[in-house]
Amino acid sequence: MRVRILSSALEDLAIGRKFYDNQQAGIGDYFFDSVFSDIDSLSLFGGIHRLLARRFPYAVYYKMDSDGSVIVYRVMDCRRDPAKTRRALKSSQ
């Protein structure tokens, strides 16, 4: 199964990476690699449309395309206000 990551999700990852780099040098890279590894797992285990990252409080939101490809459209911090998360998800669809 192919995984495609939209620019909105890449922007979310960049924001998360910057946040963690501000906490401690190098953690941003660890965050990015860790969540990206979780996203890669969608090629094997995709199907429920939301994946919780294993090491960070982030959720990966994705859709299954008609050809079976996975399209990642948001990567969001689970600590956000739920209303903001809903609005962001709604605007992404």
SULQUIBEL-V951888 format. One record per helix or strand. SS is the DSSP state (a for helix, b for strand). FROM is the first residue (numbers start at 1). TO is the last residue. If there is no record, write none. Layout:
BEGIN
((SS:FROM:TO) (SS:FROM:TO))
END
This chain:
BEGIN
((b:3:5) (a:7:23) (a:27:40) (a:42:45) (b:50:52) (b:58:64) (b:70:77) (a:82:92))
END
